[in-house]
Amino acid sequence: MHGKAPYRANVRSVGKAVDRKDKYRGVHEGKYQEDDHAFENVLFQSASKLLSNDIANGNLPGSVLFSGPYASGKLSCALELARVLSCQKCGSWQCKCPNCLQNKALVSPNVLLVGSGNRTLEIRAAKDTLLYQNVNNSIHLDSARYLYLRAVRKLTLRFSPVLWEGEDKLSKFSPLLQKIDESLELLTPGRTVPEPDELEKILNDVEENCLKLEESYLYKSLPVSQIRNFSSWAHLTSSNGKKVLIIENAERMQDSARNALLKILEEPPKDTVFI
């Protein structure tokens, strides 16, 4: 940030797993300790070591570009970077500080996700996994539920009122979002998972509503209006760690949107990271 050019972190589909040996303590305060791990759940990606070193040394640029093949984990790595930057302790995936818990559940107010993407495929796969684990009373049931909730929120995050302020579509898709949120509430970790038949009905309803959201309201290319909206959000001061804006499939932006984004990156907000 402040004059540093964006760098590219190549996210590959194969590679060597990295165990980091520098642990951050109060990452968003610029403190860290040795003998701990961050990004340990981002597997087989050399980019994690690059990110870890830059955060620990205070050299992470204000804008980062992830490149790599389709389905190589770029979005997962971006979400994990957002969590590590917000961590109040060490950056470990097992950290239970409030910021980490919010980020792992994808409900942090300091993260915005924008851009097009086919999320219903992942939602459907996560649904099938959760149904299977529930029927078989598997020890992996809680993990399957957790992955399902994240899969759905990777879509619903793109419909934050912050991004859609001033648009007519906001009032139209809000009832769909409310139905999805009410269904996800029934699956909150700590609650008993519904019986198989009831669970299947809940998940089918969520999938149907998510499909309507994606097909009817999600832009195929990031509009200038959303860039202006998240620019206003990014300039608001946060007392709880860095803000992170993730733009998925940024290469699909039209020239007008790219120019609007460039203006923001030329004079970036102090405590916001763009991925």
Phi, psi and chi 1 to 4 in degrees:
 res  aa     phi    psi   chi1   chi2   chi3   chi4
   1 MET       -  162.7 -163.4  176.9  -58.5      -
   2 HIS    55.2   65.4  -58.6  -54.6      -      -
   3 GLY    98.1  -12.8      -      -      -      -
   4 LYS   -81.8  133.8  -65.3 -178.6 -179.7  177.7
   5 ALA   -77.4  151.0      -      -      -      -
   6 PRO   -61.0  147.0  -17.7   29.6      -      -
   7 TYR  -117.5  165.8   69.4   54.8      -      -
   8 ARG  -106.7  128.4  172.8 -177.4  -62.3 -134.2
   9 ALA  -109.6  112.5      -      -      -      -
  10 ASN   -76.1  122.2  -73.0  -53.5      -      -
  11 VAL  -104.1  115.2 -178.6      -      -      -
  12 ARG  -107.3  159.2  -60.3  177.2  -63.7  178.6
  13 SER   -82.0  -19.1   55.3      -      -      -
  14 VAL  -136.5  159.1  -66.2      -      -      -
  15 GLY   160.4 -163.7      -      -      -      -
  16 LYS  -103.8  132.6 -177.2  178.1  179.8 -179.0
  17 ALA   -67.9  145.4      -      -      -      -
  18 VAL  -119.1  125.5  175.3      -      -      -
  19 ASP  -101.9  115.5  -77.5  -27.3      -      -
  20 ARG   -83.8  140.0 -172.1  175.0 -179.5  -78.9
  21 LYS  -113.2   12.9  -65.1 -175.4  178.6  179.4
  22 ASP  -112.7  122.0  -66.3  -33.4      -      -
  23 LYS  -108.2  137.4 -173.7  171.5 -173.2  175.4
  24 TYR   -83.0  138.6  -43.8  117.8      -      -
  25 ARG  -117.0  116.0  179.7  172.6 -179.0   81.5
  26 GLY    61.5   61.2      -      -      -      -
  27 VAL   -54.9  -45.2  173.9      -      -      -
  28 HIS   -73.7   -4.1   72.0  -90.3      -      -
  29 GLU  -102.5    1.4  -63.2  174.9   -6.3      -
  30 GLY    82.1   19.3      -      -      -      -
  31 LYS  -109.6  150.0  -54.6  172.4 -176.1  177.3
  32 TYR  -155.3  158.6   67.0   94.2      -      -
  33 GLN  -125.0  162.5  -91.9 -176.5  -27.2      -
  34 GLU   -86.2  171.6  -65.3 -176.9   -6.2      -
  35 ASP    66.9   38.0  -60.3  -32.9      -      -
  36 ASP  -141.0 -179.4  -86.3  -35.5      -      -
  37 HIS  -132.4  138.1  -59.3  -83.1      -      -
  38 ALA  -131.7  153.3      -      -      -      -
  39 PHE    63.6   21.0  -66.8   97.7      -      -
  40 GLU   -70.8  -14.8   69.5  -95.9   45.4      -
  41 ASN   -95.6    1.7   67.7  -44.3      -      -
  42 VAL   -96.3  101.9  179.4      -      -      -
  43 LEU   -92.5  145.1  -55.3  177.2      -      -
  44 PHE    60.8   31.8  -48.3  116.8      -      -
  45 GLN  -126.3  117.5  -57.1  -66.4   -3.7      -
  46 SER   -67.5  -20.6   57.7      -      -      -
  47 ALA   -61.3  -28.5      -      -      -      -
  48 SER   -63.4  -36.0   16.2      -      -      -
  49 LYS   -68.3  -40.8 -177.4  175.5 -178.3  179.8
  50 LEU   -60.5  -45.7  176.6   63.6      -      -
  51 LEU   -65.0  -44.1  -65.7  167.3      -      -
  52 SER   -59.6  -46.4  -64.3      -      -      -
  53 ASN   -63.5  -41.6  -71.1  -20.8      -      -
  54 ASP   -67.4  -38.4  -81.9   -3.0      -      -
  55 ILE   -66.8  -45.9  -64.5  171.9      -      -
  56 ALA   -61.9  -33.4      -      -      -      -
  57 ASN   -93.9    1.6  -65.2  -37.9      -      -
  58 GLY    71.0   26.9      -      -      -      -
  59 ASN  -111.2    9.8  -66.2  -33.7      -      -
  60 LEU   -67.7  124.9 -174.2   76.0      -      -
  61 PRO   -65.8  165.4  -17.4   30.3      -      -
  62 GLY   -75.8  -14.0      -      -      -      -
  63 SER  -140.4  135.4   50.1      -      -      -
  64 VAL  -130.8  136.7 -176.2      -      -      -
  65 LEU  -110.6  120.6  173.5   65.1      -      -
  66 PHE   -97.1  128.0  -72.5  170.9      -      -
  67 SER  -127.7  149.7   71.7      -      -      -
  68 GLY   167.1  173.3      -      -      -      -
  69 PRO   -63.2  163.3  -16.4   29.0      -      -
  70 TYR   -58.4  136.6  175.9   75.3      -      -
  71 ALA    63.0   31.3      -      -      -      -
  72 SER   -94.7    1.1   57.7      -      -      -
  73 GLY   100.6   20.8      -      -      -      -
  74 LYS   -63.3  -45.2  -62.7 -177.4  -68.5  -63.4
  75 LEU   -67.0  -41.8  178.0   56.4      -      -
  76 SER   -59.9  -41.6  -64.7      -      -      -
  77 CYS   -67.5  -37.9 -167.3      -      -      -
  78 ALA   -64.4  -43.4      -      -      -      -
  79 LEU   -65.5  -35.1  -69.5  168.1      -      -
  80 GLU   -70.7  -37.3 -179.6   62.4   -5.0      -
  81 LEU   -61.4  -41.9  174.4   57.7      -      -
  82 ALA   -60.0  -41.9      -      -      -      -
  83 ARG   -65.1  -47.0 -175.9 -166.2   66.1   78.8
  84 VAL   -60.4  -41.0  171.8      -      -      -
  85 LEU   -66.1  -25.4  -71.3  173.9      -      -
  86 SER   -89.9  -13.8   77.6      -      -      -
  87 CYS   -60.1  136.5 -176.3      -      -      -
  88 GLN   -89.2   -5.2  -63.3  170.5  -36.6      -
  89 LYS  -126.4  -90.5  -65.4 -177.1  178.6  179.7
  90 CYS  -120.3  -15.8   55.2      -      -      -
  91 GLY    89.8   -4.8      -      -      -      -
  92 SER   -68.7  146.8  166.6      -      -      -
  93 TRP   -61.4  -29.0  176.4 -105.1      -      -
  94 GLN   -81.8   -2.6  -59.9  -61.4  -32.9      -
  95 CYS   -61.1  139.4  178.1      -      -      -
  96 LYS  -115.0   23.4  -62.9 -173.3 -177.3  -58.9
  97 CYS   -67.3  155.7   77.3      -      -      -
  98 PRO   -54.7  -39.6  -26.3   34.6      -      -
  99 ASN   -64.0  -43.4  -73.8   -2.6      -      -
 100 CYS   -65.6  -41.0  -80.5      -      -      -
 101 LEU   -62.7  -40.9  -67.6  177.8      -      -
 102 GLN   -65.3  -43.1  -76.5 -171.6  -28.9      -
 103 ASN   -68.6  -38.4  -86.8  -88.0      -      -
 104 LYS   -67.1  -31.0  -73.7 -170.0  -78.4 -170.2
 105 ALA   -85.8   -3.7      -      -      -      -
 106 LEU    59.6   45.4  -61.0 -171.1      -      -
 107 VAL  -128.4   20.4  -66.4      -      -      -
 108 SER   -75.2  133.0  170.5      -      -      -
 109 PRO   -72.7   -9.1   26.4  -34.3      -      -
 110 ASN   -96.3    9.3  -83.4   -0.7      -      -
 111 VAL  -126.9  129.1  176.9      -      -      -
 112 LEU  -119.1  138.5  -78.8 -176.5      -      -
 113 LEU  -122.1  124.4  173.3   60.5      -      -
 114 VAL  -131.2  167.3  -60.1      -      -      -
 115 GLY   109.3  160.0      -      -      -      -
 116 SER   -79.3  165.2   60.5      -      -      -
 117 GLY   167.3  145.8      -      -      -      -
 118 ASN   -88.2   93.4 -173.6  -11.7      -      -
 119 ARG   -91.3  -19.5  -53.7  -46.4  -43.4  174.0
 120 THR   -67.1  -25.2   50.0      -      -      -
 121 LEU   -62.7  -44.8  -72.6  174.9      -      -
 122 GLU   -67.9  -39.0 -178.6  177.9   -8.4      -
 123 ILE   -61.9  -42.9  -67.9  170.6      -      -
 124 ARG   -64.8  -42.3 -170.3  172.8  -61.4  122.2
 125 ALA   -65.1  -40.9      -      -      -      -
 126 ALA   -67.1  -36.0      -      -      -      -
 127 LYS   -61.6  -47.9  179.0 -167.7   77.6  171.3
 128 ASP   -61.1  -38.8  -68.3  -17.8      -      -
 129 THR   -65.5  -44.1  -59.8      -      -      -
 130 LEU   -65.1  -42.0  178.9   53.4      -      -
 131 LEU   -62.4  -42.3  -71.5  172.5      -      -
 132 TYR   -64.0  -46.4  175.1   83.1      -      -
 133 GLN   -65.4  -33.1  -59.8  -65.2  -18.1      -
 134 ASN   -70.7  -45.5 -169.6   37.0      -      -
 135 VAL   -60.9  -37.5  167.4      -      -      -
 136 ASN   -91.9    6.2  -69.4  -82.1      -      -
 137 ASN    49.0   47.1 -163.7   24.3      -      -
 138 SER   -75.3  153.2  167.5      -      -      -
 139 ILE   -69.2  -12.8   59.6  172.3      -      -
 140 HIS   -95.2   13.6  -57.0  -61.9      -      -
 141 LEU   -61.2  -45.9  178.0   58.7      -      -
 142 ASP   -63.2  -38.6  -76.9  -18.4      -      -
 143 SER   -64.9  -41.6  -63.0      -      -      -
 144 ALA   -64.7  -39.0      -      -      -      -
 145 ARG   -64.4  -43.5  166.7  166.7   53.1 -178.0
 146 TYR   -61.7  -44.8  174.9   75.8      -      -
 147 LEU   -64.8  -35.0  -70.1  173.4      -      -
 148 TYR   -65.7  -45.9  176.0   79.4      -      -
 149 LEU   -59.8  -41.1  -68.2  172.2      -      -
 150 ARG   -66.5  -39.0  -80.0  177.7   62.1   94.9
 151 ALA   -60.7  -42.8      -      -      -      -
 152 VAL   -68.3  -41.8  173.6      -      -      -
 153 ARG   -72.9  -19.7  -73.7  173.7  180.0  151.1
 154 LYS   -64.1  -22.5  -74.1  177.8 -174.0  177.4
 155 LEU   -89.5  -51.4  172.4   63.6      -      -
 156 THR   -66.1  -25.2   58.3      -      -      -
 157 LEU   -57.7  -29.1  -92.0  175.3      -      -
 158 ARG   -74.8   -4.6  -60.5  164.5 -154.7  -95.8
 159 PHE  -113.2   28.3  -67.3   90.1      -      -
 160 SER   -60.6  136.2  165.7      -      -      -
 161 PRO   -56.3  -26.2  -25.2   34.2      -      -
 162 VAL   -58.4  -40.6  171.3      -      -      -
 163 LEU   -78.9  -30.7  -62.5  168.8      -      -
 164 TRP  -104.4   10.3  -63.8   79.9      -      -
 165 GLU   -57.9  131.4 -176.3  178.7   -2.0      -
 166 GLY    88.8   -0.6      -      -      -      -
 167 GLU  -103.9  142.6  -66.6 -158.8   37.0      -
 168 ASP   -63.9  -29.6  -67.3  -21.7      -      -
 169 LYS   -62.3  -26.5  -72.2 -175.2  176.3 -177.9
 170 LEU   -56.7  -45.8  177.7   59.1      -      -
 171 SER   -71.1  -23.8   60.1      -      -      -
 172 LYS   -79.3  -39.6  -64.7  177.9 -179.8  177.6
 173 PHE   -93.2   -9.3   65.0   64.9      -      -
 174 SER   -56.5  -40.7  -68.5      -      -      -
 175 PRO   -61.8  -35.5  -26.8   36.9      -      -
 176 LEU   -64.7  -44.9  -77.9  175.6      -      -
 177 LEU   -60.5  -40.1  -82.9 -180.0      -      -
 178 GLN   -63.7  -41.6 -177.1  176.3   -7.6      -
 179 LYS   -62.7  -41.9  -70.0  178.8 -178.2  177.8
 180 ILE   -64.0  -45.6  -67.0  171.5      -      -
 181 ASP   -61.7  -39.8  -71.6  -19.6      -      -
 182 GLU   -64.4  -37.7  -70.6  172.4   -5.9      -
 183 SER   -69.4  -41.3  -65.1      -      -      -
 184 LEU   -65.6  -28.8  -64.6 -172.9      -      -
 185 GLU   -60.7  -32.3 -175.5   67.9   24.4      -
 186 LEU   -70.1  -15.3  -59.9  174.5      -      -
 187 LEU  -109.4   11.9  -56.6  174.1      -      -
 188 THR   -56.2  132.2  -58.6      -      -      -
 189 PRO   -53.3  136.3  -28.6   36.3      -      -
 190 GLY   104.2  -24.1      -      -      -      -
 191 ARG   -88.7  152.9  -63.4 -175.5   61.7  161.8
 192 THR   -68.2  130.4  -58.6      -      -      -
 193 VAL   -66.4  133.2  176.8      -      -      -
 194 PRO   -57.4  160.6  -24.4   34.2      -      -
 195 GLU   -60.2  155.3  -67.5  -63.0  -41.4      -
 196 PRO   -50.1  -46.0  -30.6   36.2      -      -
 197 ASP   -66.5  -43.0  -71.0  -15.6      -      -
 198 GLU   -66.6  -41.4 -177.7 -176.6   -4.2      -
 199 LEU   -61.2  -43.4  177.8   61.8      -      -
 200 GLU   -61.6  -39.5 -175.6  170.3   10.4      -
 201 LYS   -64.2  -43.6 -177.8 -178.7 -176.4  -54.6
 202 ILE   -60.9  -47.1  -68.0  171.2      -      -
 203 LEU   -67.8  -35.8  -59.0 -172.2      -      -
 204 ASN   -65.6  -39.6  -74.7  -19.6      -      -
 205 ASP   -64.4  -42.8  -72.1  -16.1      -      -
 206 VAL   -62.6  -45.1  170.6      -      -      -
 207 GLU   -61.2  -41.9 -177.5  179.9   -7.0      -
 208 GLU   -62.3  -44.4 -179.8 -178.3  -11.2      -
 209 ASN   -69.4  -35.7  -71.5  -34.8      -      -
 210 CYS   -65.8  -38.3  -75.1      -      -      -
 211 LEU   -63.6  -40.6 -171.4   60.1      -      -
 212 LYS   -63.4  -42.4  -70.0  178.1 -177.9  176.6
 213 LEU   -58.8  -50.4  -91.6 -178.2      -      -
 214 GLU   -67.1  -44.3 -171.9  169.7   87.0      -
 215 GLU   -78.8  -31.3  -68.8 -174.9  -16.1      -
 216 SER   -97.6  -24.9  -58.9      -      -      -
 217 TYR  -127.7  -23.8  -60.1  105.7      -      -
 218 LEU   -75.5  126.0 -170.3   62.4      -      -
 219 TYR   -67.8  143.5  -71.8  109.8      -      -
 220 LYS   -77.4  -21.0  -62.7 -173.9 -177.4  -59.1
 221 SER  -140.5  137.8  178.1      -      -      -
 222 LEU   -60.2  119.8 -177.1   61.8      -      -
 223 PRO   -80.1  155.3   29.3  -33.6      -      -
 224 VAL   -60.2  -34.5  174.3      -      -      -
 225 SER   -59.3  -38.8   60.5      -      -      -
 226 GLN   -72.0  -33.1  -68.5 -161.6   -2.5      -
 227 ILE   -63.4  -42.8  -67.0  178.4      -      -
 228 ARG   -64.0  -39.2  -68.9  170.1  179.1  158.7
 229 ASN   -67.2  -45.0  -74.5  -18.2      -      -
 230 PHE   -75.2  -19.5   69.9   58.0      -      -
 231 SER   -65.4  -42.9  175.2      -      -      -
 232 SER   -63.0  -42.3  -60.6      -      -      -
 233 TRP   -63.1  -42.1  168.6   84.2      -      -
 234 ALA   -65.5  -28.1      -      -      -      -
 235 HIS   -84.5   -7.2  -78.5   86.6      -      -
 236 LEU   -76.9  136.8  -65.2  174.2      -      -
 237 THR   -72.9  136.6  -57.8      -      -      -
 238 SER  -113.7  134.5  170.8      -      -      -
 239 SER   -95.5    7.7   60.1      -      -      -
 240 ASN  -130.9   56.5 -161.1   20.8      -      -
 241 GLY    90.8 -179.4      -      -      -      -
 242 LYS   -75.1  150.5  -71.7 -174.7  178.0  -67.5
 243 LYS   -90.1  146.7  -70.5 -175.7  172.3 -176.7
 244 VAL  -131.4  128.5  177.4      -      -      -
 245 LEU  -111.6  122.7  174.5   76.7      -      -
 246 ILE  -109.7  122.9  -59.3  170.6      -      -
 247 ILE  -110.0  107.4  -55.8  176.5      -      -
 248 GLU   -86.1  143.5 -169.6  175.7   25.3      -
 249 ASN    54.4   47.8  -63.1  -46.9      -      -
 250 ALA   -61.8  -23.7      -      -      -      -
 251 GLU   -66.7  -12.3   69.5  -81.1    2.7      -
 252 ARG   -87.6   -1.7  -61.2  179.6 -173.1  176.1
 253 MET   -66.6  142.9  -74.7 -168.3  -66.1      -
 254 GLN   -76.8  165.5  -58.6  -63.3  -39.1      -
 255 ASP   -57.7  -40.8  -72.7  -16.2      -      -
 256 SER   -62.5  -40.1   57.6      -      -      -
 257 ALA   -69.7  -39.4      -      -      -      -
 258 ARG   -63.0  -42.4  -65.7 -177.1 -175.3 -170.3
 259 ASN   -64.9  -38.5  -69.1  -25.6      -      -
 260 ALA   -65.7  -40.3      -      -      -      -
 261 LEU   -67.0  -40.7  177.5   61.3      -      -
 262 LEU   -58.6  -38.4 -179.3   59.9      -      -
 263 LYS   -61.8  -36.8  -69.4  179.5 -179.1  178.8
 264 ILE   -69.8  -42.9  -59.3  172.8      -      -
 265 LEU   -68.8  -24.8  -63.5 -179.1      -      -
 266 GLU   -68.9  -32.3  -73.6  174.2  -16.0      -
 267 GLU  -132.6   73.2  -62.1 -177.9   10.3      -
 268 PRO   -70.6  148.6   27.7  -35.1      -      -
 269 PRO   -59.4  150.1  -21.3   33.0      -      -
 270 LYS   -60.5  -46.0 -178.4  179.3  178.4 -179.2
 271 ASP  -116.0   37.7  -69.9  -43.2      -      -
 272 THR  -124.6  134.7  -58.4      -      -      -
 273 VAL  -109.8  133.6  174.4      -      -      -
 274 PHE  -106.2  128.6  -64.1   82.8      -      -
 275 ILE  -121.0      -  -54.0  174.9      -      -
